[in-house]
């Protein structure tokens, strides 16, 4: 049927705008016919559709559409009327009585939906249902609702129950509610509905599916009875879980059962041989973790995991302490105890797998070696960390101290977290870019592919990608600065070196990029919040890139190599987590080093404390401080003692010498370990690199220094005793001192330079090793006392003050809010580099003459941009929308409709469901006599996801027309370019780009016509475009697509020309690829590799011979 004989309706889905579509039906169709089309597309039953937007309101579903739709295109909004059961629920939720209990988790859908949702979960994750039948004004309702805020009731319901409320006071709901109860095998409750009896009913989940009635409280409400029923239901449900978990379906012994057996065996032995002083959990590790940490903040507890081996002496220490009243009190207040019997090796595999699955694999050696130990695990934000590990070296006093300190740590963490949440709620907003949001953005940008492959001659391109990952886009037109290029070059060399050890072809790099977001510790965030009233802790993060190299192939979980932003190389993900060199902070990372999403589309992250927060790091830091202080004090003391006017007793000189000797020994050992650590992580050992150079000089100076300090002490002692030192001895000591002064002088100059370079040139806090080296250089050189001071933040403070001055100059709070959003989004677009992001904003603001007008425009368009997920930022002196530079003067001149179309063109549109789209495309292909396989259909569905079913059909028809018009030679060229039938997807994409270009031209023409009124620009289709509507561009797209269907039209001829140009470009690209492959083979002609089977992941990798 021709378009002129049809009516066109633009159907808006009130619940989900991404499902909007265009429906075309014959003029003599009825309202009911249109509703059937809507039901097919949106799944809303005809009898529950509410249509608004008619020119003339139809009387019923039999009304002819032509009588109530006068326009060429009618815009209708469809919403779904609630059924009686859902309405009864909504009616209760809106009641005034419910307002004080909004913290209770309630279900707002039907009973059947609730049962279906529960049945999809594993049995232990299901919830008990509290079904409340409300009758307003009854003597039961008021005390019941008041009980829902009782401190004993709230945690019970929050942890194990789902609340569903019905208003049964209105008889119009009764039929639907009785039907819902009958369908779900809960018929005994129908009488309560029919008689309008206010009641609270507890429904217990069944192991297979559905619920059974556990309790029915009605007529008179008593809190004690209600609490008893809630607790009874909870205990009964937990018992059912235990019964279902512990009864295996077969005779095979599973790991889960062995894990439980290791736990239960320990408890049973304890019950027989020892008095019960503390309560041990008898659940799996993951369940105990959930019980300890997966609860409201104030209810969290520490987990004490005890690995039992009675032959180990620590076993005695453990039992002595769990008999102590103070320790017992602390454990009851703040701990959950879980114990495993590790003496029997048959449990080890199951226990190690439980540790690995819960990110505690670092404890596996304790299990394998049967080491009796007690590990304290503490919650941190959305994760947990190992706080302490007590074993044979721990005595009874230390044990109680660990318990007490851990308890104090938990209190502090809860207080800090509570304060932090309060600050975040007060100062944060939904638009804030926190770590989760940043990682989500990165996952959407980077997570749809595994690795990028760079050939040997892509060196500069790879360096550019590395520089972009490190610093974001260049801050000037000249590109990156010398230091940035040097750092990117260093990372590139580390990447290339590691890649060549595992690559099949020489200098080929297969790499992906992920990010770690580092956040200050909660205590530091609170400190900053107290200092700066405008500080927002949610946005205080710094993203740093991690470069991931593909190592193994053909494995479900292949091995990978990780390289951090400093060039350190790590053999696996756990090594990066446990051995990186980040300062004390929280790390937010993609789970297992891969960007993945859960079933709800939420990114999966993990949170850890950096290794610098660990106990070993704290001890090392203490030694560093002590060594540095000793070096400075001893060096100064020896220097002053050398003055002839100052006299010290021999004992003081001896003490200074011995103290300096100890500090020097520690510093030399620290430097030696630093060199070993760099070698292990494949970092450069060249003396041109600052860290190894400092270590080399420190070792040399230390070796001479030990002799020099020892000689000084010896001479002082001998002279004090009246020994006459020979001339040869004097020359020898002087020679040692000259050599010592020379070596330590060079070391001092180098250490001083490194601190200055890190402080002032790189804006970094000097490393602990650099400071230790400086201290020992001062000790051995003995000519100055160096005062320490923390890293300057001059650049950051200057940037913040400049931005604050501009913020204060804006004329309204709304403009300031928009400005703050610009700053945050610009920092995010610079990969979280705060300094680079703020520099971009300052540079852009300085180039804007009418600042207030620009922010007025952005403020007015903010709602539209949020709706379309458009992000505005500053880049290269311009305002960008989704990284596209925009002329703000032209943007300001747009009408709201024009602006909406412009923004729509920037965003990624949603479409109909994949199954519906596949059906639409498949039927269209079949109609044109061409057979397409499912893979081709799926690809085409993705390409045309933004289009309605009718438009999909039109696009594919145009492709079919195009294929009929081109010569057989061109068809053969297409098959050669795009084998395996992917040419159809390529053609669909090409056609859509052409039609989009034509639609842009129509949009430009329309805007010019509305602005000038030039009759030469006029077209009849302009009469059917609603100026106030936001879908004008899509209407032009539809018109252009319809025109392209006719091969005799000029636009189709333009499409043919566009196709020829496109095909020539693709053929050129293919030829370049062939030449590239040939060059790669030639480059790797002498490259010899052997295939190595990996014992870790069972895949394989290449090893250069």
Buried (B, 14 or more C-beta within 10 A) or exposed (E): EEEEEBBBBBBBBEEEEEBBBBBBBEBEBBBBBBBBBBBEBBEBEEEEBEBEBBEEEBEEBEBBBEBBBEEBBBBBBBBBEBBBBBBBBBBBBEBEBBEEBEEBEBBEBBBEEBBEBBBEEEBBEBBBBBBBBBBBEBEBBBEBBBBBEBEEBBEBBBBBBBBBBBBBBBEEBBEBBBBBBEEBBBEEBBEBBBEBBBBBBBBBBBEEEBBEBBBBBBEEBEBEEBBEBBEBBBEBBEEBBBEEBEEEEEEEEEBBBBBBBBBBBBBEBBEEEEEEBBEBBBBBBBBBBBBBBBBEEEBBBBBBBBBBBEEBEBBEBBBBBBEBEEBBEBBEEBBBBBBBBBBBEEBBBBBBBBBBEBBBBBBBEBBBEBBBBBBBBBBBBBBBBBBBBBBEEBEBEBBBEBBBEBBEBBEEBBEBBEBBBEBBEEBBBEBBBBBBBBBBBBBEEBBEEEBBEBBBEBBEEBBBBBBBBBBBBBBEEEEBEEEBBEBBEBBBEBBBBBBBBBBBBBBBBBBBBBBBBBBBBBBBBBEBBEEEEEBBBBBBBBBBBBBBBBBBBEBEEBBBBBBBBBBBBBBBBBBBBBBBBBBBBBBBBBBEBBBEEEEEEEBBBBBBBBBBBBEEBEEBEEBBBBBBEBBBBBBBBBBBBEEEEEEBEBEEBBBBBBBBBBBBBBBBBBBBEBBEBBEBBBBBBEEEBBBBBBBBBBBBBBBBBBBBBBBBBBBBBBEEEEEEEEEEBEEEBEEBBEBBBEBBBBBBEBBBEBBEBBBEEEBEBBBBBBBBBBBBBBBBBBEBEBEEEEBEEEEEEEBBEBBEEBBEEBEEEBBBBBBBBBBBBBBBBBBBBBBBBBBBBBBBBEEBEEBEEBBBBBBBBBEBBEEBEBBBBBBBBBBBBBEEEBEBEEBBEBEEBBBBBBBBBBBEBEBBEEEBBBBBBBEBBEEBEBEBEEEBBBBBBEBBBBBBBBBBBBBBBBBBBBBEBBEEEBEEBBEEBBEEBBBBBBBBBBBBEBBBEBBBEBBEBBBEBBEEEEEEBEEEBBEEBBEEBBBBBBBBBBBBBBBBBEBEEEBBEBBEEBBEEBBEEBBEEBEEEEEBEEEBEEBBEEBEBEEEEBEEBBBBBBEEE
